[in-house]
Amino acid sequence: MTNLEACLPADLQGPTTTITRVAAGMSGAGVYRVEVAGQAYVLKVVAESEPIERWRRRVHIHRLAADAGVAPRIVHVDEARRAVVSAFVGGTPFPAVYGDPRTREDVLALLGRTVRRVHEIPLPPDADVLEPRTFLGTIWSALVPGFPVPAFVEGAVARALAEAVPACERPAVLSHNDANPTNVVYDGEHLLFIDWDTAGSNDPFYDLAAIAVFLRMDDATCQRLLAAHDGAPVDALPARFVYNRRLIAVMCGTASLYVARTKGHAGATGQETLESSASLEEFYRQMRSGSISITTPEGQWCFGLALVKASTTL
C-alpha cells in the first residue's frame, strides 16, 4: 500500500485503485485523481508543515460549502495525513458555457446566484481574513530583487499600493477568494466551486470582481452579474467593486510573474511595453490554439503581463 493510498478510506483502497497527480498549488499541496470501480474522486494532501489549526479551518469551510451545495461533497478526512477526499465533479468547462452566446446569459445569472449562496454561508468566527493589498506588497517584495520587470508593471503595482480604498458599505462575508473560471465547475444544472484553500472573510465584491476580471466582463455585463447576486437591478457599478477589479488584476498578474520566476523565467528583456504585451483576450486565444501553455514559465510570464495590462483599463 502506498502512502497516498493510505490517505483513502478503506473502501477505496485495493488493487484496482489508481491515483494520478493532476496539480500542485503554490502552497505545495498535491492534488490527485483517484479512480475506483468506475468512480472518480479528488484527493488533496497538504504538507506536514501546514499548521493543523489552519488546515482544520479550511476543511470546516469546505464542509460548510458542500452542505450549502456550492462545493463538492467531502468523502473522507484523514487529519493525521492532512488529506481530504472529495467527490469528483465532471461537466463542461465553465468558460465554454459562458463563451457560448446561447447559454451565456443563463449561466451568468446562475453564477451571480451561486456566488450569493457562497456569501450566505455563516461566516465562521475564526475564518482567515484576506488582505489583498498586503498580499500584493508581500509578493512584489519577493519578486523584484534581481528580477527585471517591465516599467508598466512597476507603475501598476505602485498605483495599486497607493490608491485610496473606497469604503465598503456591505458587511464581510465568507468569500471563496479564488473565484477564477478554473475553480468553477458546471455539471449542466448547477455550479460548484472547487479549491477552497484561500476561503475566508472578505468584502462581498471581491469574488464578483475576480470573476469579472478573468472572464473579461464589460461594465454592462458586470452590472447584470451583480444584479443576479443581489436579486435586484444595479444601475451603476459600486466604487468598491471597481477598485477590487483593478487590485485583483494587478495582484494576480504579479503572482503569475512570481510563479514564472520560480519556474526559471529570466524576467524582462527591456523590450516589453504596455502596447506590445498581449491582452487577456489575445492570451486566451493563444492558449486555445496551443501556441502557449500556462504550465510553462513563458506562459505564466505572458499571463501575468496580460493581467497587469488589463488593470490599466479597469
N, C-alpha and C positions, 0 to 999 in steps of 0.2 A: 504494500500500500504506500503510495507516495504521500508526501506531506500535504500536497494540495488536496488529494482525495480524502485525507483525514479531516479536512475542513467541512466536508459534506455530511449530511445526516446519513445514518446507516442505510436507509432505503435507497439512497442514490449512489452508494458505493458498490462496486462489483466489476467483473471482468469486461462488461460491455460499456462501462462508463468512459467517456472521452472528455478530456479537458484541454481547451485550446486558448492560449493567451490572445487577447484581442486588443488590449490597450494598456497604457501605463501613464498615469497623470503626473503633473508637476509635483504632487505630494509624494510620489513614489509608490502609490497604491497600484496593485496589479489587478487587472480585470480579465476574467476568463469566461469563456462559453463552455457550459457543461451540457453534455447530451447523454441521456439515459432512456433507453426504450422508446425512442421517438419523441421524447420530450426535451425541451431546452430550458436551461436556467442560466443565471449570471452569478458568478462567484467573484466577490470583491474582497481582497485581502490587503490590509494596510501594514506598514512596517511596525515591528515591535516597539520602536521608539515613539510611536504615536501615543500621546498621553491618554490614559484609559478613560478619564472623565470626559475629555473632548470627544473621543470615539463614541462613548455611550450617548452623548448628546446628539451626535449625528444619527445614530441608529434610532433613537427615540423620535427624532423629527421625521425620518424615513417612515417609521411605523405610523405616525400621525397622518402623513401624506397618503400612505397606502390605504389607511382606514377611510380617508376622505375621498378615495377613488381617483387621486391625481398622481399616484406613483405605483410602480409595480409591487405586487404582493411579496412580502418577505416570507421566505420558506423556512429559513434556518439561520440561527445566530450562534457563532462559536466565539465567546468572549475571550477565551484563553489564546486563541489564534488570531484575534481581531478580524474575523471573517464573517461575511454576510452572504447568504444565498437568497436570491430573489427570482421571481418568475421572469422568463424572457418574454418580451412583448414584441411581436413582429408587426408588419404592416408596411404602409407606404411611407417613404421618407417625407417628412413634413414639408421641406422646400418644394417637393414635386407637386403636392396638392395645393400649396399656396401659390405656386407659379402657374397653375392651370387656370385660365380665365373662367372655366366652367365651374370651378369649385372654390375660387379664391374668396369670394365674399362670405360664403357659408363657413369656411374654416377660419377666416379672420374673426367672425363673430364668436365661433366656438373657442378660439384662442383667448379672446378677451374674457369670456365667461369662465374658462378654465383657470386663468390667472386669478380671477376673482375668488374662485374656490380655494386656491392656494392661500390667498391672503385672508380668507375667513377661518383658516385653521387657528385655533387658540395659540397665541404666542407663548412658548414655554418661558418662564421667568429667568431661566439660566441660559437662554439662547445666546449664541455669539452675536456680537454687533459688528456689522461690516462698515468700515470707514474707507470708502473708495479712494478718496484723495490721499489719505495716509498710505494706502497700499501703492498708489501711483508714485508717491515720493520715495517709498522704500525700494520699489523695483527699478525706478530711474537711477537711484544712487548705486544700485548693484549693477546696472547695465553700462553706464558711461565710462567708468575708469578704464582707459586703454582700449576702448571700443568706439570707433568713429561712427557717428550717425549724421544723417543729413540735417542741414540747418533748419529746414521747415519742421522737422521733428522736435528739435530743441525749442523752437518757438512755440509749438503747440503745447508741449509739456509745461513750459514756463507760464503760458496763459492759463492753462488748466489749474495749475497750483496757485495762481494769484487771483483767479476770478472770484468775485463775491458770490457767496452761496445764497440763493433765494430761500426765503423762509418756507418751511414745509408746513402746509396747513392741514395735513392729514396725519393721524397717529401712526406710529410704526406698526408694521405687520410682520408675519412670518414670510420672508422672501426667499425664493429659490436661489437668487444671487448669481446664477449662471444660466440664464434663460436664453441660450443661443439655440438655433434650429437643430443642431445635432443632439441636443438634450430633450427634444420634443418628439414623441412617438405617436403616430396616428394609426389606429387599428381599423379605420374605416367607419368608426362611430364615435370613439372617444379620443381625447388627447391625454397622454400621460407624460409627466416629466421624469427623467432619469438623472442620476448623478446628483445627489443631494449633499455632497461634501461641504459646500460653501454656504448652505442654507443658514439663515439666522434672521435677526431683527434688522429691518431696513425700512426706508421710505417706500411706500407702495408704488411710486412712479418708477422705481429702479428696474424692476423686472420688465415693465412695459417699455421703458426706454431702451433696454438692452435688446429686446426682440425687434423693436423698430430699427435699431442700428443695423443689426445683422441681416434683416430682410429688406433693407434699403427702402423703408416706407416713406412716402412723401407726407407732407403735413396733413392733407385731407385723409389719407389712409390712417395716420396716427389718430386723428380725431374719431374715426369710426372704431378703431381698436379701443380707445378709452371709453367711448360710448357703450360698447359691448361690456366692458369691465364694470362700468358704473351703473349700467341699466338705465341710462338717461342721456339725452343729447349733450354733446360737448361742442360749444360754439367757438372756443379758442384753446390752443394748447397752453396748459399751465406753465409758468416760468420754471418751476422745479423740474418738470418733465423735460423741457428743452435743455436745461442745464445738465441733467443727467445724461441726455443723449451725447452731448459734447464730451463730457467727462468719461463716459464709458468707451467711446470710440478711441480717445487718447489712451486711456488706461489699458484697454485690451490690445491696442496696437503696440504699446510699449512692452506689454507682457509677451506678445508674439516675437518682438525683436529680441527680447531676453532669451526666449526659447531658442531662437535661431543662433544666438551666441553660444549657448550651452551645447548646441549640436555641431559647432565648429565653424559657423559663418564668420568671415573676416571683417564684416562691417562695411561701411560706406566707402566707395572709391573716390568720392568727390564729384562724381558726375550726376548723382541723384538730385532731382529737383521736384518741387510740388507738381509741376506740369508734366515731367517725364515719368513720374510714378503712376502705376496702374490705379484706376479707380476700383472700388469694390466690385462693381458690375463687370469690369474687364477681368479682374482677378477670378471671379466666379466662372466667367466664360472660359478662361484658360484651364481652370480645374476640370470643367465638364468635358473639354476637348482632350484632356490628358496631357497637355503641354506643361503643366506644373502640378506638383503634389505638395499638399500642406504637411506631409510627413517628412519632408526634406528640409535642410537648413535654408535653402533658397526659397522654398515655398513659405516657410514661416516668416522669412525676411520680407518677401513681397506682400504677404497678408498683413503684416504689421504696418508697412508703409501705406497700404491701401486704407486701413482703418484710421490711421492718423490723418491721411488726406481727407477722408470722409468727415472728420471732426471740423475741418475748416469751413465746411458748407452748412453746418447744422446750427 
